[in-house]
Amino acid sequence: MILIADSGSTKTDWCVVEHGQLVQQIFTKGINPFFQTEEEISKEIEETLLSEIKNYSIDSVFFYGAGCAFPEKIEMVRSAIARHINVTVEVGSDLLAAARGLCGKESGIACILGTGSNSCFYDGKEIKDNVSPLGYILGDEGSGAVLGRLLVGDCLKNQLSPELKEKFMSQYQLTPAIILDKVYKEPFPNRFLANLSRFLFQNIENPEIHRIVLNGFKAFFIRNVMQYDYQNNKAHFIGSVAHYYKDILVEAAEELHVQLGTIIKSPMPGLIAFHSK
């Protein structure tokens, strides 16, 4: 029996799997070693996960997460898990999860569009090339956090119609002061911004909103996907943003002549298949 985890900055999807079959699925808060200490990660696991899996005999854990691309961060997460689950723990990046979940053992361009964004060229065995995502301040084009940032920026810079601006501020009970506090003073501003991006989906028929999302996706293709051999490989996508904005993602790809492959919300079905073979 194995435990597979797919973690973003917002939530973690834990799946207990036996002989290729899903036994139980558990959701906890996101785990990201760039924003949390080992103690905080350990506490999250202890308080929200252990009671859910106490009746299972776990043989190994495969954890894939945002921020798990560097040795010291990988060890931090591995150690936090191993404190409570005394088995072999393998920790990999969320990008490796996307590549394995989307491509299996085939080559392709694997992309993530969720709270954050990322991409790579995967040769069917390992990640061979990766354009650094750089986070929601310097990069993360097309992600929920950046789409939310673009929305807030256009709102506060009066780039939206007065009616749309009022609708947005009223719906989320925001003022410029509240926004600045949440972005610059409070923890997890990326989660705050990603949550605001829901307004884009709810009002996607508005030309101003459509423009923000379309340009965000085009920036992702130009600054990331098109640095790989995109003319000979399809770009596959995973993540909630890719899933919900699929039509506009297709529109952006067509404008830039990028071939699209699979677009799914979660890598978990592919990961279950990958680790069960």
C-alpha positions in Angstrom: 0.0 0.0 0.0 1.4 3.4 -1.0 0.6 7.0 -0.2 0.9 9.5 -3.1 0.7 13.2 -2.4 0.3 16.1 -4.9 0.8 19.4 -3.2 0.5 23.0 -4.4 0.6 26.2 -2.5 -3.1 26.0 -1.8 -3.9 22.4 -1.1 -2.4 18.9 -0.9 -4.1 15.8 -2.4 -3.2 12.6 -0.5 -4.2 9.3 -2.0 -3.9 5.9 -0.4 -3.4 3.3 -3.2 -3.3 -0.5 -3.2 -2.6 -2.6 -6.3 -3.3 0.4 -8.6 -6.6 1.2 -7.0 -7.5 4.3 -5.0 -8.5 3.3 -1.5 -8.9 6.8 0.1 -8.4 10.4 -0.9 -7.6 13.1 1.7 -7.2 16.8 1.3 -5.1 19.1 3.5 -3.7 22.6 3.2 -0.9 23.2 0.8 2.7 22.4 1.8 5.5 24.6 0.4 9.0 24.5 2.0 9.7 28.0 0.6 6.9 29.5 2.7 6.8 27.1 5.7 9.3 25.7 8.2 9.9 22.0 8.8 8.0 22.4 12.1 5.0 23.9 10.4 4.9 21.2 7.7 5.2 18.5 10.4 2.4 20.1 12.4 0.1 20.2 9.3 0.7 16.5 8.7 0.2 15.6 12.3 -3.0 17.5 12.7 -4.8 16.8 9.4 -3.4 13.7 7.8 -2.4 11.1 10.5 -5.9 10.5 11.8 -7.1 9.8 8.3 -4.5 7.1 7.5 -4.1 5.5 10.9 -5.9 2.3 9.8 -3.7 1.7 6.8 -0.3 0.0 6.6 1.7 2.3 4.4 4.8 0.8 2.8 6.1 4.0 1.0 5.3 7.6 0.4 5.7 9.5 -2.9 5.3 13.3 -2.2 5.3 15.8 -5.0 5.2 19.4 -4.1 5.6 23.1 -5.1 9.0 24.3 -3.9 10.5 20.8 -3.8 13.1 21.3 -6.5 16.2 21.9 -4.4 18.0 19.4 -2.2 17.6 21.3 1.1 13.9 21.8 0.5 13.4 18.2 -0.5 15.1 17.0 2.7 13.0 19.4 4.8 9.7 17.9 3.5 11.1 14.3 3.6 12.1 14.8 7.2 8.8 16.3 8.2 6.9 13.4 6.7 9.3 10.7 8.1 8.7 12.0 11.6 5.2 10.6 11.5 5.3 7.9 8.8 8.3 5.7 9.3 8.7 4.3 5.8 10.7 5.2 2.6 9.7 8.7 1.6 10.5 10.0 -1.9 10.0 13.7 -2.5 9.9 15.3 -5.9 8.8 18.5 -7.5 5.3 19.3 -8.5 6.8 19.6 -12.0 7.9 16.0 -12.0 4.4 15.1 -10.8 3.0 16.9 -13.8 5.4 15.3 -16.2 4.8 11.8 -14.9 1.1 12.4 -14.6 0.7 13.9 -18.1 3.3 12.1 -20.2 3.9 8.8 -18.3 6.8 7.3 -20.1 6.5 9.4 -23.3 8.3 12.7 -24.1 6.5 16.0 -24.2 6.2 19.5 -22.7 4.5 19.4 -19.3 3.0 22.5 -17.9 1.4 23.6 -14.6 -1.2 26.3 -14.4 -2.6 26.5 -10.8 -1.9 28.9 -8.0 1.6 29.1 -9.5 2.9 28.1 -13.0 5.8 26.0 -14.3 6.9 24.1 -17.3 9.5 21.6 -18.5 10.6 19.3 -21.4 10.3 15.7 -20.2 12.0 12.9 -22.2 9.8 10.1 -20.8 12.2 9.4 -17.9 13.3 12.7 -16.5 13.1 16.4 -16.8 15.7 17.6 -19.3 15.0 21.3 -19.5 13.1 23.8 -17.3 12.6 27.5 -17.7 12.6 28.8 -14.1 9.1 29.9 -13.1 10.6 32.6 -10.8 7.5 33.0 -8.6 4.4 35.2 -8.8 6.4 38.5 -8.5 9.0 37.8 -11.3 7.3 35.1 -13.3 4.5 32.5 -12.8 2.8 33.8 -16.0 -0.7 32.5 -16.5 -1.1 31.3 -12.9 -4.0 32.1 -10.6 -1.8 34.3 -8.4 -0.5 36.3 -11.4 -4.0 36.6 -13.0 -5.2 37.8 -9.7 -2.3 40.3 -9.5 -3.0 41.6 -13.0 -6.7 42.0 -12.1 -5.9 43.9 -8.9 -3.3 46.1 -10.7 -5.8 47.0 -13.5 -8.4 47.7 -10.9 -6.3 50.0 -8.8 -4.7 51.7 -11.8 -8.2 52.4 -13.3 -7.8 50.2 -16.3 -11.2 48.6 -15.7 -14.5 50.3 -16.2 -15.9 52.0 -13.1 -18.8 49.5 -13.1 -16.5 46.5 -13.2 -14.2 48.0 -10.6 -17.1 48.6 -8.2 -18.4 45.1 -8.7 -15.0 43.6 -7.9 -14.3 45.6 -4.8 -17.8 45.1 -3.5 -17.9 41.4 -4.1 -14.7 40.8 -2.1 -15.3 43.7 0.4 -12.0 45.2 -0.5 -10.5 48.7 -0.3 -7.1 49.7 -1.7 -5.7 49.7 1.9 -6.9 46.2 2.5 -5.4 44.9 -0.7 -2.0 46.5 0.0 -2.0 45.0 3.5 -2.8 41.5 2.2 -0.2 41.7 -0.5 2.7 43.4 1.3 2.2 42.6 5.0 0.2 39.4 5.5 1.5 35.8 4.8 0.7 33.9 1.6 -0.2 36.8 -0.7 -0.1 34.4 -3.6 -3.1 32.5 -2.1 -4.9 35.8 -1.6 -4.3 36.9 -5.2 -5.2 33.4 -6.6 -8.5 33.5 -4.8 -9.3 36.8 -6.4 -8.7 35.3 -9.8 -12.1 33.6 -9.4 -13.7 36.9 -10.3 -12.1 36.5 -13.8 -13.8 33.2 -14.4 -17.2 34.5 -13.1 -17.0 37.5 -15.5 -15.0 35.9 -18.4 -17.6 37.1 -21.0 -16.6 40.7 -20.3 -14.0 41.8 -22.9 -11.8 43.5 -20.3 -11.6 40.3 -18.3 -11.1 38.1 -21.3 -8.2 40.3 -22.3 -6.4 39.8 -18.9 -6.7 36.1 -19.1 -5.8 35.7 -22.8 -2.7 37.9 -22.4 -1.7 36.1 -19.3 -1.8 32.8 -21.2 0.0 34.2 -24.2 2.8 35.4 -21.8 3.1 31.9 -20.4 3.5 30.4 -23.9 6.0 33.1 -25.1 8.1 33.2 -21.9 8.1 29.5 -21.2 6.7 26.9 -23.7 8.2 28.5 -26.7 11.7 28.1 -25.3 11.4 24.3 -25.8 11.1 22.4 -29.0 7.4 23.3 -29.2 7.1 22.8 -32.9 7.8 19.0 -32.6 6.2 18.4 -29.2 2.8 18.9 -27.8 2.3 21.0 -24.6 0.3 19.2 -22.0 -1.4 21.1 -19.1 -2.3 20.3 -15.6 -3.9 22.5 -12.8 -7.1 24.2 -11.9 -6.5 27.3 -14.0 -5.7 25.2 -17.1 -8.9 23.2 -16.5 -11.3 26.0 -15.9 -10.0 28.4 -18.6 -9.4 25.6 -21.2 -11.2 27.5 -24.0 -9.0 30.6 -23.6 -5.9 28.5 -23.2 -6.7 26.9 -26.6 -7.3 30.3 -28.0 -3.9 31.6 -26.9 -2.2 28.5 -28.2 -3.8 28.8 -31.6 -2.8 32.4 -31.9 0.8 31.4 -31.2 0.7 28.2 -33.2 1.5 25.9 -30.2 0.2 22.3 -30.3 -1.8 21.4 -27.3 -2.1 17.9 -25.9 -3.9 16.8 -22.7 -5.5 19.4 -20.4 -6.5 18.0 -17.0 -7.1 19.3 -13.5 -5.0 16.9 -11.5 -2.0 14.6 -12.2 -3.2 12.1 -9.6 -4.7 9.5 -12.0 -1.5 9.5 -14.0 0.6 9.3 -10.9 -1.4 6.3 -9.6 -0.9 4.6 -12.9 2.9 5.5 -13.0 3.6 4.2 -9.5 1.5 1.1 -9.9 3.4 -0.3 -12.9 
